């Protein structure tokens, strides 16, 4: 056993481990999704792909036209995907799965680079690669990701996540090296994320929180020194503002209040329960469903809505306590990521479908960070207990 641990330690410390990790992630994703390449177009795939005449001719007009309306980056991906594979569904799944592989590698890099920052290096650097690979594989292979990866039009989640994570990775490199080009890359990636899906509006807030906790080691002055770059990232909102001003967005809370009994209040109350359903699915992924018949919550003072509300308050309170009293950052940040990332779709802006599993694709990264950090804390506590027990036992 000791020899095996030493061999694993040598592999983890090897200079080529990152490439090995990328290979492991890629191979396991291909194995996990190998039986999905021939899955047919379903539901919204038909109007947006099969019956969409705008993507069936690749020329200058259709190329420029793809940038009009909502989610122009996704529209461009549909146009190019059709040009390459037509309605051969395998080509569409290749794109989605490739994007998921790239996102999983980004999750690996995101966790790894975070743990190797000065704010966390002393505590986690020697195990950062193991934790990063563990977290990336949880993200890559978790059943909750199935809908986002295999339901073809859910590439909106995949593409937006790709550019969302790319924004943060560029920003991390910019802060570490001070190189202008990385910050420019971060701003460009933010604009592309916003052009992919509307929930990317959370990116500026997430980036400031990350900067404060990890890049600036909970100090305001370094954050303020980069405030100009944060402001430029926030300019990505202009993409969404432009889309909203030129397109009727009936699918995401605009003009649907009152339909099916959904109002901003009922949607907010229902979302309190939905958030716990997402958490439960991440912990215990059973009874998954593409189309939930989810009950609407009518008032806060009903079961289980009141319990959900109290539990959410408890999670936030414990996260704040861990940060203030214990100076822990990973666990509070993980929960903050989860709540912030879901706030555009699970708050008070009503959407006709109150729950969809693909919505938790990117937010799941937050709970994965929580899980790997909590796991390490539990293992450390166990090791201390065993060490104390051995030292106190008679010879």
N, C-alpha and C positions, 0 to 999 in steps of 0.2 A: 504493500500500500504506500509506504514512504517513497519507494522508487517511482511509483506511478505519479505521485504528487510532484516529485522533483521534475519528472519528464514534462508534466503539464505546465509547471512553472517556467521551464526553459522555452516551451512553445509560446507561452503568453508573452515572454520577454523578447522573443525573436523579432528581428527587424522586419520580417515579412508577415507578421501575424495579421496585420490589417488586410492584406490581400487574401490570406487564408479565411479570415472572417467574411470578406465579401463573397468568396467562393461558397462557403457554407450557407450563407443567407440565400444566394442565388439558387443553388442546387435544391435546397429544402423547399423553397417556394415553388420551383418548377415541379417537384414531386407532389407537393400538396395540391397544386392546381392542374395537374396533368390531365385530369378527366373532365376539364371544363372548356377545353379549346373548341369543342363543337357545339357548345350550348347555343341555342338559337336566340334571335332577337325577341325581346319580350316587352310588353307594356309600352312605356314611353320611348323605347328604342324605335318603335315603328314610325310615329310621326316625326321624330327628330333625325332618324337615319334612313329607314327603308323608304318612307314616302316623302322625304325631304328633297325636293328638286334642286334646291340651292347648293347642295353639296355634290351634285352629280356631273358637274362640268367644272374642270379646273382651268380658269383663265383669269385674266387681270381683273375683270369685273367681279367674278365670284370671290377672288382673293381679297379684294378691297371690301366687298360686301360682307365678308365674314367678320369684319371688325365693327359692323354696325349692330345695334341691339345689345342684349345682355350677353355676358360671358364670351367675349370675342375670341379669347385664346382657345376655349373649348370648341367654338365654331370652326376655328382654323384647323384644329386637330381632326374634326369630322371631315372637313373638305380634303385634307391630305390623306387621311386614312382611306377614304373612298377612292381617291385617285390611285392608291397603291393596291387595294384589295377588293374594290367593288363591294358587293354584298356577300363575299366569302367571309363568313363569321370568324374563321380562324384568325384572319389578319386583325380583326378588331380586338379579339382576346389577347393576341400577342402584344398589342399596344398597352392594354390595361395591365397585364401581368408584368410587362417590362417596367411600367411606371411604378407598380407596387414594389418591385425589386429595388428600383432607384430610391424610393421613399424609405424602404427598410434600411438600406445602406446609409441614407442621410440620418435616420434615427440612431444608428450605430455611431456615426461621427458626432452627432449632436451630444449624445450622452458621454462619449469618450472625451471630447474637447471640453465639455463642462466639468467633468471630474478632474481634468488635468489643469484647470485654471488655478491660479494662486489661492483663491478663496477656499478651494476644496482639495488641493494637491496633497497636503500633509495627511489628510484623513483617507483619501481614496485612490491616490495615484498608483499604488502598487497593485490594486485590484481593478483599476479602471477599465482595462480591456475585457476582463471577464464580465464585469457588470454591463458594459456596453453591448457585448455580444448577447448576453442573456436578455437584455431589454429589447434589442433589435429583433431577436427571434420570437419573443412574445408578441411584438407588433406584427411581424411578418406572418406568423402561423396561427394567430388567434382566430377562432371561428367567427368572431364578430365582424371580421373584415371581409367575409365571403361576399356579402351583398355589394359592397363598394367595388370589389375586384371583378366579380363575375357578371353583374348587371351592367351591361356595356355603357349605358348613358351615365352611370354613376362615376364615370371617369372624371366628372366635374370635381368630385372629392379628391381623386388621385392627383389630378393636375394642380389643383389649388394647394394641396398639401406639399407637393413637390416644390412649388415656388415659395410657399410659406416657410418651409424649412431651409430652403436655399437662402432666403433673406437673412435668417438668423445666423446661418453658417458664414455667410459673407461678412456680416456685422461682427461676429466673433473674431474673425481673422483681421478685420479692420482695427478693432480695439486692441488686439494683441500686437499687431505690427505697426500700426499707425499709417498704413499705406492707403492713400487716397482712392486707389482703384477698387479696393475691397468695399469701401463705403458706397462708391458709385454702383458697384454690382448689387449691393444690398438694396439700394433705391430702385434699381431696374427690376430686380426680382419681386419686390413688393408690388410694383405696378402690374407685373404679370400675374401675381397671385390674385390681386383684386379683379383683374380681367378674366379670372377663371371661375370664381364663385364669391358671392356677396359676404359670406362669413369671414372672409379675409380682412374685413374692416377691423377685426380685433388685433391685427398685427402690431400697430403702433403701441398699444397698451401692453401687449405681451412682451415686446422688445424692450420697452422701458423697464418693466418689472425684472426681466432677465438681466439687463444691464446693471440695475441697482443691486440685485442679490448676488450675482456671480462675477460679472466683469468689474464692478466697482466695490465689491466686498462690503455691501450695505453702507456705502458712503455716497452722499449726494453730489459732492464736488465733481468727481469724474463723470457722473451722468450729465451734469450741467455743461461740462466741457464738450460733450457730444450732442448737445441739445439741437444743434443745427441739423445734424444728420437724422436725428429722430423726427424733426419737423419735415424733412424731405421725404422720409418714409411715409409719414402721415399724408403727404400729398397724393399717395395712391388712392385716397378716398375720392379724389376727383374723377377717377375712372368710374366708380359706382355712381357718383352724383350725375355724371354725364349719361350713363345708362338709364338711370331713373328718369331723367328729364326727357329722354327721347323714346322710351319704351314703356308700354303699359305692363306693369309687373303684377299681374293678378295672382301669381302663385305664391308669393311670399308676403302675405299680410296686407296687400294693397287692394282695398275694395272687397274683402271677403268677410269683414266683421258682421256677425249675425248669421252667416251661413252655417248650417248644421248645428246651430246653437253655440257656435264659437265666437266669443268676444275676447278682447284683450285680457279681461279678468279671468274668464274660464280657462283661457289658454295658459296664462301664468300659473294658475292653481294646478292645472293638469300637468304642467311641466315639472312641478315639484315632485310628482309621482314618477314621471317619465325619467327624470334624472336618476332615480333609484333603480328603475328598470335597467337603464344602461349600465349602472354599476353592477347590478346583479348579473347581467349578461357577461360582463367582463370577468367576474369572479367565477360564475357558474353558467357557461354558455349552453343552456338547454332550452327547449321550446322556442327556438328562433323562428321568426316569421317575416315574410316579405311585406305582408299587409295586415297589420294589427287592427283588431276591433277594440281600440283602447277607450275605456270609459272616461267621459269628461267629468272633471271635478266642478261642482257647483258653488261650493263655499269652503272656506278654510277650516271651518269647524265641523269636519266630517272625517270619517276614517276611509282611507289611510292618509288623507292630505295633511291633517294636523301632525301626525307622526312624521311624515316626510319633512314638513317644515321644521319641526323641532330637531330632527336629525341633521338637516342641512346647517342649521344654526350651530349645532354641536360640532360638526366637521370644521366649520369656519373658526369657531372659538378655539378648538384644539390646535388648529394650524397656527393661529396667531400666538397661542401660548407656547408652542414648540419653537417658534421663531424668537419670541421675546425672552423666554426663560432659558431655553436650551441652546439658542442660537443655531438651531437646525434650519436649513434652507431648502433641501431637496424635497422633503415631504410637504411642507407648505406650498412650495412652488408647483409640485405635481398636482395638488388639488386646485390651486389657482388656475393652472393651465386648463384643467378639465372644465371648470366653471366658466372661465372667460371664453374658451373656444366654443362652448355650446350656447353662450348668451344670445347670439343673433337668431338661433333657431328654436331655443327653448327658454323663452322669457315671456314678454308681453306682446310681441308682434305675432298675431295669429297666422297660422298656416293650416290649410285644410286637413292635412295629415299630421296629427299631433306627434307621431313617433315614426321614425325610420331608422333602421340599424345603420345605414350608410352614414348617417349624421355623426356617429361616434367614431368614425375612422380616424380623423386627426385628433380629436379630443382624447382618444384612448392613450395617446402618448403620455399625457399627464398622469394617469393612474398607473401606467407602466413605470414611470419614474418613481412614483410613490411606492410601488410594490418592491422594486429592486432596492430602494433605499431602506425601506422597512425590513426587508429580508436581511440586509447586511447588519442592521441594528440588532435584530433578534439573534443572529448568529454570533455577533460580538458579545452580546449579553450571555449567551449560552457558554461561549468559550471562557469568559471571565468566571462564570459560576463553576465550570468544571475545573479550572485552574485553582480556584479557591478551595474547592473540595479536595483536590489532590494534595495541596500544600498543608491542609489542616488534618489530613488523615494520618494515623500513626505509621511509622516506618515498618 
